[in-house]
Amino acid sequence: MKLPSFAGAMFNGPETPGVLGVFRHVDSAVDAVRELKSSGHRDLTVYSPLARHELEHALAQPTSPVRAYTLIGGISGCAIGAWISLYMSYDWPIVVGGKTIGSIPPYVVIMFEMTVLFGALTTLLGVGFNILLSVRQRGRIAYDPRFTNDRFGIFVPATGPQVGKVEGLMRNCGAEEVRHA
């Protein structure tokens, strides 16, 4: 199976064996996700041409750890901004109008900018780290270009006797096409 052009060389690993179901309606896809989850399948990949809350609720995925990276980066950036500003003001003291040399209010802007900078950079690193970790664990998974237009898709990693059960479950939920990857 040929990958979409945006996947690049990073996703050219071995293809993960499984079943890919194509659904015309979101309700059928949601029913299939619920049935698959209730039958013990946890590692699902769902494709949708647009964001649908019904699918998100049915998947009930855990929250991404990227927000923790952003928080740690933001706090670190604020602390580094304060430290750099105070260090430089004591290293090269300029007394202006009798004010204290290490006054915090003038450095709030630098602390804010460093918070934004470090938060953004750690967010990018966190997203990249999670993508690489996910790709290494799974490999390539099946995809159909119709998922960006008007169809919903569900990929379930399965081998051996599970394939028949998953295929039957998807057909019972209203899949218009089911194929093995």
Secondary structure per residue as TSV (DSSP state, phi and psi in degrees):
chain	resnum	aa	ss	phi	psi
A	1	M	-	360.0	133.7
A	2	K	-	-85.5	135.1
A	3	L	-	-82.6	154.9
A	4	P	-	-61.5	156.7
A	5	S	G	-64.0	-27.5
A	6	F	G	-74.7	-12.9
A	7	A	G	-68.3	-34.0
A	8	G	T	68.7	-170.7
A	9	A	G	-74.2	-19.9
A	10	M	G	-65.3	-27.4
A	11	F	G	-101.5	19.3
A	12	N	-	-90.8	28.8
A	13	G	S	-76.2	-172.0
A	14	P	-	-67.6	146.0
A	15	E	B	-77.3	134.6
A	16	T	-	-77.5	127.0
A	17	P	-	-71.7	140.7
A	18	G	E	176.2	-167.2
A	19	V	E	-120.9	133.3
A	20	L	E	-115.5	122.4
A	21	G	E	-110.0	138.3
A	22	V	E	-110.9	126.5
A	23	F	E	-120.4	140.8
A	24	R	S	-83.4	-35.9
A	25	H	S	-115.1	146.7
A	26	V	H	-67.2	-34.0
A	27	D	H	-62.8	-39.6
A	28	S	H	-65.3	-41.1
A	29	A	H	-65.9	-40.2
A	30	V	H	-64.5	-43.7
A	31	D	H	-60.5	-41.3
A	32	A	H	-65.4	-41.0
A	33	V	H	-62.0	-44.9
A	34	R	H	-63.0	-43.0
A	35	E	H	-64.5	-42.7
A	36	L	H	-64.4	-42.3
A	37	K	H	-65.5	-39.4
A	38	S	H	-70.5	-24.4
A	39	S	T	-89.3	4.7
A	40	G	T	104.8	0.8
A	41	H	-	-86.6	120.8
A	42	R	-	-111.1	-25.0
A	43	D	-	-97.7	71.4
A	44	L	-	-98.8	148.9
A	45	T	E	-119.9	122.7
A	46	V	E	-114.0	131.3
A	47	Y	E	-108.6	138.7
A	48	S	-	-144.7	140.0
A	49	P	S	-71.9	-16.6
A	50	L	S	-152.1	161.9
A	51	A	-	-68.8	126.9
A	52	R	-	-127.6	123.4
A	53	H	H	-67.2	-29.4
A	54	E	H	-60.1	-42.1
A	55	L	H	-67.2	-40.3
A	56	E	H	-62.3	-42.7
A	57	H	H	-68.0	-37.8
A	58	A	H	-67.7	-36.8
A	59	L	H	-72.1	-36.3
A	60	A	-	48.1	53.4
A	61	Q	-	-80.2	152.1
A	62	P	-	-69.4	159.6
A	63	T	-	-69.3	142.0
A	64	S	-	-66.6	141.4
A	65	P	T	-77.2	-1.0
A	66	V	H	-62.9	-33.4
A	67	R	H	-65.0	-28.7
A	68	A	H	-68.7	-38.5
A	69	Y	H	-61.0	-41.6
A	70	T	H	-64.1	-43.5
A	71	L	H	-63.4	-46.4
A	72	I	H	-62.7	-42.3
A	73	G	H	-64.3	-40.5
A	74	G	H	-65.5	-44.6
A	75	I	H	-64.9	-41.3
A	76	S	H	-63.4	-42.8
A	77	G	H	-62.5	-40.9
A	78	C	H	-64.6	-43.7
A	79	A	H	-65.6	-42.1
A	80	I	H	-66.3	-39.3
A	81	G	H	-61.6	-42.1
A	82	A	H	-66.6	-44.3
A	83	W	H	-62.8	-47.1
A	84	I	H	-61.0	-45.1
A	85	S	H	-63.6	-46.6
A	86	L	H	-67.9	-40.5
A	87	Y	H	-61.4	-44.8
A	88	M	H	-68.1	-36.0
A	89	S	H	-69.9	-33.7
A	90	Y	H	-80.4	-27.3
A	91	D	H	-72.9	-35.1
A	92	W	S	-130.7	75.8
A	93	P	-	-70.8	129.2
A	94	I	-	-122.9	108.7
A	95	V	-	-84.5	120.2
A	96	V	-	-122.9	113.2
A	97	G	T	60.9	26.6
A	98	G	T	78.3	8.6
A	99	K	-	-75.5	156.5
A	100	T	-	-67.6	150.6
A	101	I	T	-73.5	-40.4
A	102	G	T	-97.8	50.7
A	103	S	-	-80.1	132.0
A	104	I	S	-75.9	-43.3
A	105	P	G	-50.6	-39.5
A	106	P	G	-68.1	-18.5
A	107	Y	G	-95.9	0.7
A	108	V	H	-61.3	-37.8
A	109	V	H	-63.0	-44.1
A	110	I	H	-66.8	-39.5
A	111	M	H	-63.3	-40.9
A	112	F	H	-63.8	-46.4
A	113	E	H	-63.1	-39.3
A	114	M	H	-68.6	-34.4
A	115	T	H	-60.9	-47.5
A	116	V	H	-64.7	-44.2
A	117	L	H	-61.9	-52.8
A	118	F	H	-67.5	-37.2
A	119	G	H	-61.8	-44.0
A	120	A	H	-66.4	-43.3
A	121	L	H	-66.2	-41.9
A	122	T	H	-70.2	-28.7
A	123	T	H	-64.1	-47.2
A	124	L	H	-60.8	-43.4
A	125	L	H	-64.2	-40.7
A	126	G	H	-64.4	-42.8
A	127	V	H	-63.5	-45.9
A	128	G	H	-62.1	-41.8
A	129	F	H	-62.2	-44.8
A	130	N	H	-67.2	-34.8
A	131	I	H	-66.7	-46.7
A	132	L	H	-63.2	-39.8
A	133	L	H	-64.7	-40.5
A	134	S	H	-66.9	-42.3
A	135	V	H	-67.0	-39.9
A	136	R	H	-67.5	-32.9
A	137	Q	H	-74.2	-35.3
A	138	R	H	-103.9	-41.6
A	139	G	-	85.1	-163.3
A	140	R	B	-76.8	144.8
A	141	I	-	-123.1	157.4
A	142	A	-	-65.5	149.9
A	143	Y	-	-150.0	152.8
A	144	D	-	-133.9	132.2
A	145	P	G	-61.7	-19.3
A	146	R	G	-66.3	-17.5
A	147	F	G	-68.7	-18.4
A	148	T	G	-90.6	-6.0
A	149	N	T	-108.6	-69.7
A	150	D	T	-148.3	11.8
A	151	R	-	-121.2	156.5
A	152	F	E	-110.0	146.0
A	153	G	E	-134.9	150.8
A	154	I	E	-133.5	125.8
A	155	F	E	-111.2	129.4
A	156	V	E	-122.6	117.5
A	157	P	E	-65.6	123.6
A	158	A	-	-154.8	148.6
A	159	T	-	-139.4	159.6
A	160	G	T	60.6	-130.8
A	161	P	H	-69.5	-18.7
A	162	Q	H	-66.1	-29.4
A	163	V	H	-59.2	-46.7
A	164	G	H	-63.4	-41.3
A	165	K	H	-64.8	-44.7
A	166	V	H	-65.9	-42.3
A	167	E	H	-61.8	-45.2
A	168	G	H	-64.0	-40.5
A	169	L	H	-62.9	-42.5
A	170	M	H	-66.7	-40.1
A	171	R	H	-65.5	-38.8
A	172	N	H	-66.2	-27.5
A	173	C	T	-85.8	-3.6
A	174	G	T	106.2	23.2
A	175	A	-	-69.9	133.9
A	176	E	S	-83.2	-18.5
A	177	E	E	-152.7	135.6
A	178	V	E	-132.5	130.2
A	179	R	E	-141.0	157.1
A	180	H	E	-89.4	139.1
A	181	A	-	-106.1	360.0
